[in-house]
Amino acid sequence: MTVSALRRLAGMLLTTWLLASAVFLLLQAAPGDPLAALGGDFQSTETRAHLAQELGLNRSLGQRYVDWLNGLAQADLGRSYAYQRPVLEVILERLPVTFAIVLPALLGAALLGVALGFFAARAPHSGVSRLTAALCLLLFAIPVYWLAHLLVQGFSLHLGWLPAQGLRDLRAMHSGAAAWLDLALHLLLPICAAGLHQLAALFLIARTRIADEMRAPHFATAIAKGLSLGHAQWRHALPQAALSLVTLLGMRFAALLTSATLVEIAFGLPGIGRLFVDAARGRDYPLVLGVFLCVLLLTLLANTLSDLLCRQLDPRLRGAQR
Amino acid sequence: MRPQLHRFTLAIVLLVCHAHAIAQGKTLIVSTPADPQHLNPAITTASHTHAVADSLFNGLVALDREMRPQPDLAERWVVSPDGRSVTFTLAKAHWHDGKPVTAEDVRFSFENILLKHHARTSASLKGVIERIEARDAQTVVFHLKRPYAPLLQQLDVTEAPILPRHVYDGADPTQHPANLKPVGSGPFKLAEYRRDDAIVLVKNPAYFKPGLPKLDRLVFRVLPEPRAEVQALIKGEVDFVRSVAGAEIETLSRLPNIKLDRVTAGPGGGNCVMTMVFNLDRPAFKDVRVRQAIAQGIDRQRILRDVIFGQGRVAAAPISSGIAWAHDANVLAKLPFDAQAAAHLLDAAGLKPDASGQRLKLDIVHFPQFARYAQAMRQDLAALGIALESRPYDRAAMIDAMFTKRDFDTGLVSYCNGPDPEIGVRRMFASDAIGPVPFSNGAAYRSAEVDRLFADALTTTDLAKRGTSYRAIQAIVVRELPYWWLVETDSPVAWRASFDGFAPWRGQFAEGAFAR
């Protein structure tokens, strides 16, 4: 167990180092530099030289790489050029917003998608089941970004139920419990925009996987034993299907973070996705690398979690490892 | 129980409505496309900083819609007969921390901050100002090396905000903590700054202009998506949108509770002309007839109609019509859209079509948001046998390709002329403005005659004489065509009709705004 955990950790560190170095080099290869964004439109050659000196951009590429790795080894992600603050501080400020979208979206999509799949699997060829599947395929095909605008157009402009953008009502400026309610209302559409995509994917997989299990001989045995359909599904189809669902969930996490970026832009929310896009535009190298590492870490974490969960669900996986 | 519950609900509803009405009455919510990063308008020309920070500070003068100077921190001013000194008398104003605004603050702001860190102001005024004298607490005198006509146009809050000396003295203004906790003299004070989310300003009750501001709170909402801005405006979550996308204008113009206006100036500069840049270093452009052919082969009327939805004018001259005394309204009349004439010019230049009908292959670098211009131009030029390949780049990559590496055939740049040709026109043509400076002389155009005329225009304050120099420059550059001027673009501004009194062409656009 400890050996496999250590091996796994070493693998993660190697992956992180390789990918981060690749991004470091790619950033340097991208045309343009941070000076253009920082110095303004009428900057003189002296301003540029001064800025380059200040940011240490006049040092050689190798030197900068070594310094950056050095900092990284000490958990120092450097300072953002644009924010003039430690990268970690800037990221930690934004992370809660992204989590507030991503976690409920993932949880909601998982619960709802699997529940719907559970019932749809009972009659995969019925009209309702087919209609739901078609609807989910459509949802899966709509770009997140466009879905966000459709939701705003419908629920916020047409029906007037929910706010169209932002995190809070800037006019009323609620406090206490009202502020939390206000926040929840503001987050509802962004969570839907990010989550519906995942919901559709999970529903389709859950329905197929559960229906597959229900065609297997062991399921017929369960029914023959006299278990009710629901009980048999719960005990003898869902656990088998759960393995692929949990694996899928771990993999969808990275996709969900990508959708969250688009959702943050569409609704004007200050999360790390938007931070990443703005940092890339301004060629804020330390910040881009910092957000990249943070997202990489979260993805690796999600994958590890889903692996652990799988081991919990499937005794065979536990037995396979020494 | 029932009636009681009803009464209770009614009370709550009334209370909520009431509280809502109070808060709503005097809070203006403005959308802004990018976070300001900091709130010191004196160390940057970035429009997203100025869009917010200009409401916290003052300039010596304010500009009216026609760009004429009006009193701001300076109550009045006198220009000496030889044009070499201007004496300003300051109003009795106070900083947000209660200390008085003095002539020393003005001198300090220019000498220690603006002339070093405000790129536009340092570029245009460093060579002009000899020294600034704080004669007494309320009097400041600008001594100039030579008469400089456009001085007053460059002293508003966008070009030259005045900062408090007692806060910034002895420190590096670019790293100062006050950049995030600003102490200004303006109509509003900072209450809360949430990165990439919202910036809340509140009324400065001790503002030196009686009766102003009329709003209690001015809130900026960072909304990067143009479509989201418009949706929020329609929903009433935002009250004021600067720079509405052209395609949205029609939707908004049909709504009775939305007001629209068009301005040619804003916090990032004014009098902008969308311009095609020819890289004169490229062999293809050695022959002026090729540039003329491209000019005459592009249907600018169609660009005005289909690309910017009528929000502007076809450019009639290299200098914007917004600078009426320098603009030469007839100078481009001899280059009308004429595909046949363009084809003849290309023939004459020896660029015959090959077997597939193609004469020339060019690329065009531009920001992604200008893709529709490039598309319209590509269609027009394809008809002439010129293949125009679009290279959409983000800001950093575009500046790199055009101004640093000079790796491009043609490009699209929105050159903002500003209130005076010295600020935004000279940099396009002067031979000393070729180099790795963003949005300078992208064509790499050199003409000793044009350089001399720009110098001439600066030696006098007489607008008529300066106009003569600038018209002579326009005649030359239209003959030599280092650029092709497509359309003058206006900035469409929209706000909810429950508010009024805006000055959208000014940095301090909400000083006099009020709720109806």
Boltz contact constraints between the chains, C-beta under 6 A:
constraints:
  - contact:
      token1: [A, 31]
      token2: [B, 397]
      max_distance: 6.0
  - contact:
      token1: [A, 31]
      token2: [B, 400]
      max_distance: 6.0
  - contact:
      token1: [A, 32]
      token2: [B, 396]
      max_distance: 6.0
  - contact:
      token1: [A, 32]
      token2: [B, 397]
      max_distance: 6.0
  - contact:
      token1: [A, 32]
      token2: [B, 400]
      max_distance: 6.0
  - contact:
      token1: [A, 36]
      token2: [B, 396]
      max_distance: 6.0
  - contact:
      token1: [A, 36]
      token2: [B, 399]
      max_distance: 6.0
  - contact:
      token1: [A, 36]
      token2: [B, 438]
      max_distance: 6.0
  - contact:
      token1: [A, 40]
      token2: [B, 44]
      max_distance: 6.0
  - contact:
      token1: [A, 40]
      token2: [B, 45]
      max_distance: 6.0
  - contact:
      token1: [A, 40]
      token2: [B, 46]
      max_distance: 6.0
  - contact:
      token1: [A, 40]
      token2: [B, 119]
      max_distance: 6.0
  - contact:
      token1: [A, 41]
      token2: [B, 45]
      max_distance: 6.0
  - contact:
      token1: [A, 41]
      token2: [B, 438]
      max_distance: 6.0
  - contact:
      token1: [A, 41]
      token2: [B, 439]
      max_distance: 6.0
  - contact:
      token1: [A, 42]
      token2: [B, 119]
      max_distance: 6.0
  - contact:
      token1: [A, 42]
      token2: [B, 120]
      max_distance: 6.0
  - contact:
      token1: [A, 42]
      token2: [B, 123]
      max_distance: 6.0
  - contact:
      token1: [A, 43]
      token2: [B, 119]
      max_distance: 6.0
  - contact:
      token1: [A, 152]
      token2: [B, 231]
      max_distance: 6.0
  - contact:
      token1: [A, 156]
      token2: [B, 235]
      max_distance: 6.0
  - contact:
      token1: [A, 157]
      token2: [B, 235]
      max_distance: 6.0
  - contact:
      token1: [A, 164]
      token2: [B, 231]
      max_distance: 6.0
  - contact:
      token1: [A, 164]
      token2: [B, 232]
      max_distance: 6.0
  - contact:
      token1: [A, 164]
      token2: [B, 235]
      max_distance: 6.0
  - contact:
      token1: [A, 164]
      token2: [B, 237]
      max_distance: 6.0
  - contact:
      token1: [A, 165]
      token2: [B, 228]
      max_distance: 6.0
  - contact:
      token1: [A, 165]
      token2: [B, 232]
      max_distance: 6.0
  - contact:
      token1: [A, 170]
      token2: [B, 29]
      max_distance: 6.0
  - contact:
      token1: [A, 170]
      token2: [B, 198]
      max_distance: 6.0
  - contact:
      token1: [A, 170]
      token2: [B, 219]
      max_distance: 6.0
  - contact:
      token1: [A, 171]
      token2: [B, 23]
      max_distance: 6.0
  - contact:
      token1: [A, 171]
      token2: [B, 24]
      max_distance: 6.0
  - contact:
      token1: [A, 171]
      token2: [B, 27]
      max_distance: 6.0
  - contact:
      token1: [A, 172]
      token2: [B, 23]
      max_distance: 6.0
  - contact:
      token1: [A, 265]
      token2: [B, 224]
      max_distance: 6.0
  - contact:
      token1: [A, 265]
      token2: [B, 225]
      max_distance: 6.0
  - contact:
      token1: [A, 266]
      token2: [B, 225]
      max_distance: 6.0
  - contact:
      token1: [A, 268]
      token2: [B, 223]
      max_distance: 6.0
  - contact:
      token1: [A, 268]
      token2: [B, 228]
      max_distance: 6.0
  - contact:
      token1: [A, 270]
      token2: [B, 196]
      max_distance: 6.0
  - contact:
      token1: [A, 270]
      token2: [B, 197]
      max_distance: 6.0
  - contact:
      token1: [A, 281]
      token2: [B, 394]
      max_distance: 6.0
  - contact:
      token1: [A, 283]
      token2: [B, 396]
      max_distance: 6.0
